[in-house]
Structure formats: C-alpha cells, structure tokens
Amino acid sequence: MPAWHLDDWQYLERQVVADPNGRPWTVALMDVLGQAGDPDRPAALLEVEYASGRYFTLIYSDGGTLQRERGYPSLPEAVEAYEDLLAAVLDGRVDPAQPVFREDLEE
C-alpha cells in the first residue's frame, strides 16, 4: 500500500506559495467532517481533532511534513485565518520552516 500523503485529503482551499526565501509551502483549509481520512488512523484520534474545531488551517512542505495546524469552530473564522496565513507566509511574518504544533491534544 502506498504511503499516505497530506495531498490525499480533501480541502476547501489549498495553494502552494513560496516564502521570501523561495521555499514552496502548501497552505490549506480543511473541513475535517466527512473526510475519508487515513485508513490506518484510529477513529479515537479523529475524535480528539474534531473537539478542537471542525475547520483547520495547515501548512505543510512539498514532502508532506506538517509544519503548522490550527482548528476553528466556524467556517468564516477559518477562511479569514487561511487568508491571513497565506499573506503571512508570502511576506515572511510566518516562517513555516519553524514548525508550530498543537498543544491541546490529550495523550
């Protein structure tokens, strides 16, 4: 079975942008409900993700390494955050090479 890649998810919006150093990053907006998901991922982990928001903004590298994610309860809030994140990567206010991981997951 081929390895799972972040490009395999379904996104509401997704765009590849270059940071000021010319490195490409994918910035994406996802609705986690209704995703087919990774077939190897336990449902309990998905339930934890849903608890922190239905909509997520993500930044990941060309190789599929997740660099940043954040959940939002409403679509308008998530769309605004996605647009801000795109602009922040383009102008260098956010450096995706410095990962930011969620701290609200239960162990």
PAZAPA-4460 file (N, C-alpha, C; in steps of 0.05 Angstrom, whole numbers, plus 32768, in hexadecimal, padded with zeros to 4 digits):
% residues 107
    n_x    n_y    n_z   ca_x   ca_y   ca_z    c_x    c_y    c_z   seq   type   mol
   8011   7FE8   8000   8000   8000   8000   8012   8019   8000     1      M     A
   800C   802D   7FEF   801D   8045   7FEE   8019   8055   8008     2      P     A
   802E   8064   800E   802E   8075   8026   8019   808B   8023     3      A     A
   800D   8092   803A   7FF9   80A7   803A   8007   80C2   8039     4      W     A
   7FFB   80D5   802A   8007   80EF   8026   7FF1   8105   802C     5      H     A
   7FF9   811B   8036   7FE6   8131   803C   7FD7   813A   8023     6      L     A
   7FE2   8137   800C   7FD4   813E   7FF3   7FBC   812C   7FEE     7      D     A
   7FBA   8116   7FFC   7FA4   8103   7FF8   7F8A   810C   8006     8      D     A
   7F8C   8120   8018   7F74   812A   8026   7F63   813B   8013     9      W     A
   7F4B   8140   801A   7F3A   8152   800A   7F3A   816D   8018    10      Q     A
   7F3F   8182   8009   7F41   819D   8015   7F2C   81B0   8009    11      Y     A
   7F24   81C3   801A   7F13   81D9   8010   7F23   81EC   7FFF    12      L     A
   7F3B   81F2   8008   7F4E   8203   7FF9   7F6A   81F8   7FFE    13      E     A
   7F7A   81FA   7FE9   7F96   81F1   7FEC   7FA6   8200   7FD7    14      R     A
   7FBD   820A   7FE0   7FCE   8219   7FCD   7FEB   8215   7FD5    15      Q     A
   7FFC   8211   7FC1   8019   820F   7FC5   8024   822B   7FC1    16      V     A
   8033   8235   7FD6   803E   824F   7FD5   805C   824D   7FDD    17      V     A
   806B   8261   7FD5   8088   8262   7FDC   808C   8277   7FF1    18      A     A
   809C   8270   8005   80A3   8283   801A   80B8   8296   800E    19      D     A
   80C0   82AB   801D   80D4   82BE   8013   80EE   82B1   800A    20      P     A
   80F5   829A   8015   810D   828C   800D   8109   827A   7FF5    21      N     A
   80F1   827A   7FE9   80EC   826A   7FD2   80E4   824D   7FD7    22      G     A
   80E1   8245   7FF0   80D9   822A   7FF7   80BB   8227   7FF3    23      R     A
   80B2   8211   7FE5   8095   820D   7FE1   8088   8200   7FFA    24      P     A
   8070   8209   8000   8060   81FF   8016   8044   81FD   800D    25      W     A
   8036   81E8   8016   8019   81E6   8011   800A   81F1   8029    26      T     A
   7FF9   8204   8024   7FE7   8210   8038   7FCB   8206   8031    27      V     A
   7FBD   81FA   8044   7FA4   81EE   803E   7F8F   81F3   8054    28      A     A
   7F76   81F1   804B   7F5F   81F3   805D   7F4E   81DA   8059    29      L     A
   7F49   81CC   806F   7F3B   81B3   806E   7F23   81B2   8080    30      M     A
   7F0E   81A4   8078   7EF7   819E   8088   7EFB   8181   8090    31      D     A
   7F00   817B   80A9   7F07   815F   80B1   7EEF   814D   80B1    32      V     A
   7ED7   8157   80B3   7EBF   8146   80B3   7EBB   813C   8096    33      L     A
   7EB6   8123   8093   7EB1   8117   8079   7ECA   810F   806A    34      G     A
   7EE1   8112   8076   7EFA   8109   8069   7EFB   80EB   8069    35      Q     A
   7F05   80E0   8054   7F0A   80C3   8053   7F20   80BC   8066    36      A     A
   7F34   80CD   8068   7F4A   80CA   807B   7F5E   80B5   8074    37      G     A
   7F71   80B2   8085   7F86   809F   8082   7F7B   8084   808C    38      D     A
   7F7A   806F   807B   7F6E   8056   8084   7F7C   8049   809B    39      P     A
   7F95   8051   80A0   7FA4   8045   80B6   7FA2   8054   80D0    40      D     A
   7F93   806A   80D0   7F92   807C   80E8   7F79   8074   80F9    41      R     A
   7F7D   806F   8113   7F67   8068   8124   7F52   807E   8127    42      P     A
   7F39   8076   8128   7F23   808A   812A   7F25   809A   8144    43      A     A
   7F31   8090   8159   7F33   809F   8172   7F44   80B8   816E    44      A     A
   7F58   80B7   815E   7F69   80CE   8159   7F59   80E3   8149    45      L     A
   7F48   80DB   8137   7F38   80EE   8128   7F24   80FC   813A    46      L     A
   7F19   80ED   814D   7F06   80F9   8160   7F14   8110   8170    47      E     A
   7F2D   810C   8178   7F3C   8121   8187   7F3F   8139   8175    48      V     A
   7F45   8135   815B   7F48   814B   8149   7F2E   815B   8146    49      E     A
   7F18   814D   8143   7EFE   815A   8140   7EF8   816C   8158    50      Y     A
   7F00   8164   8170   7EFB   8172   8188   7F07   818E   8188    51      A     A
   7F1D   8192   8179   7F2A   81AC   8178   7F21   81BE   8161    52      S     A
   7F0F   81B4   8150   7F04   81C4   813A   7EFF   81B3   8122    53      G     A
   7EEB   81BC   8113   7EE3   81AD   80FB   7EF5   81B4   80E4    54      R     A
   7EFD   81CD   80E3   7F0D   81D7   80CC   7F2A   81DB   80D5    55      Y     A
   7F3C   81D4   80C3   7F59   81D6   80CA   7F68   81E5   80B4    56      F     A
   7F7B   81F6   80BD   7F8F   8200   80AA   7FA8   81F0   80AF    57      T     A
   7FB6   81EA   8099   7FCE   81DA   8099   7FE4   81E7   8088    58      L     A
   7FFC   81E2   8090   8013   81E8   807E   8024   81CF   807E    59      I     A
   802A   81C6   8066   803C   81AF   8064   804F   81B2   804D    60      Y     A
   8065   81A3   804F   807B   81A5   803B   8074   8194   8023    61      S     A
   8084   8198   800E   8081   8189   7FF6   8083   816B   7FFB    62      D     A
   8093   8163   800E   8096   8147   8015   807F   813C   8026    63      G     A
   806D   814D   802F   8056   8145   803F   8059   8147   805D    64      G     A
   806E   8154   8066   8072   8158   8082   8061   816F   808D    65      T     A
   8050   8168   80A0   803E   817D   80AC   804E   818F   80BD    66      L     A
   804C   81A9   80B7   805C   81BE   80C6   804A   81CE   80D9    67      Q     A
   8031   81D0   80D3   801F   81E1   80E4   8002   81D9   80DF    68      R     A
   7FF2   81D8   80F4   7FD6   81D3   80F2   7FC7   81E1   8109    69      E     A
   7FAF   81EA   8102   7F9E   81F7   8117   7F81   81F3   8110    70      R     A
   7F71   81EC   8124   7F55   81E7   8120   7F44   8200   8126    71      G     A
   7F2D   8201   8118   7F1A   8218   811B   7EFE   820C   811B    72      Y     A
   7EEC   8217   812C   7ED1   820C   812E   7EBE   8215   8117    73      P     A
   7EC4   822B   810A   7EB2   8235   80F5   7EC1   8239   80DB    74      S     A
   7EB3   8236   80C5   7EBF   823A   80AB   7EC8   8257   80A6    75      L     A
   7EB8   826B   80AC   7EC2   8286   80A8   7EDC   828C   80B7    76      P     A
   7EDE   8283   80CF   7EF7   8287   80DF   7F0E   8279   80D1    77      E     A
   7F09   8260   80C8   7F1F   8250   80BB   7F27   825D   80A1    78      A     A
   7F14   8267   8091   7F1B   8273   8077   7F2C   828C   807C    79      V     A
   7F25   829C   808F   7F35   82B4   8096   7F51   82AC   809E    80      E     A
   7F53   8298   80AF   7F6D   828E   80B8   7F7E   8283   80A1    81      A     A
   7F71   8275   808F   7F7F   826A   8077   7F8A   8281   8066    82      Y     A
   7F7A   8295   8061   7F83   82AC   8050   7F9A   82BA   805E    83      E     A
   7F98   82BE   8079   7FAE   82CB   8088   7FC7   82BA   8087    84      D     A
   7FC4   82A0   8089   7FDB   828E   8088   7FE9   828F   806D    85      L     A
   7FDA   828F   8058   7FE6   8291   803D   7FF7   82AB   803B    86      L     A
   7FEB   82C1   8043   7FF9   82DA   8042   8012   82DA   8054    87      A     A
   8010   82CE   806C   8026   82CE   807E   803D   82BD   8075    88      A     A
   8038   82A7   8067   804D   8297   805B   805B   82A6   8044    89      V     A
   804B   82B3   8033   8055   82C1   801C   8067   82D9   8025    90      L     A
   805F   82E7   803A   806F   82FF   8042   8083   82F9   8058    91      D     A
   8085   82E0   8061   8099   82D9   8074   8092   82DC   8092    92      G     A
   8079   82E4   8098   8072   82E7   80B4   8070   82CB   80C2    93      R     A
   806A   82B6   80B2   8069   829B   80BC   807F   828C   80AD    94      V     A
   8090   827E   80BC   80A5   826D   80AF   809D   8250   80B3    95      D     A
   8092   8244   809E   8089   8228   80A0   80A0   8215   80A7    96      P     A
   80B9   821D   80A2   80CF   820B   80A9   80D2   8208   80C7    97      A     A
   80C5   8219   80D7   80C4   8217   80F4   80A9   820B   80FB    98      Q     A
   80A7   81F1   80FF   808D   81E5   8103   807F   81EE   811D    99      P     A
   8065   81EF   811C   8054   81F5   8133   8040   81DE   8135   100      V     A
   8040   81D0   814C   802F   81B9   814F   8019   81BF   8164   101      F     A
   8003   81B2   8161   7FED   81B5   8174   7FF5   81AA   818F   102      R     A
   7FEC   81B8   81A3   7FF2   81B0   81BE   7FD9   81A7   81CD   103      E     A
   7FC2   81A6   81BF   7FA9   81A0   81CD   7FA1   8182   81CA   104      D     A
   7FB2   8171   81BF   7FAB   8155   81BD   7FB0   8146   81D7   105      L     A
   7F9D   8135   81DE   7FA0   8125   81F6   7FB2   810D   81EF   106      E     A
   7FC1   8104   8202   7FD3   80ED   81FE   7FC4   80D3   8200   107      E     A
***
